Amino acid sequence: MKEMAKNYGKENDEEFMKNENVKNYIKQGITSEKAMKFLEENAKIK
């Protein structure tokens, strides 16, 4: 979150850091990355 806040110029903005939409966005990104990694590791190519 700190890196994202820095990219938006809000590195010291507590409102940004506590924003539920930002937290959910990050969670969705992590979940997607984990799903893709799982699929890559478990894919059976014929």
Helices and strands as residue ranges (DSSP letters): H 2-7, H 14-18, H 20-42
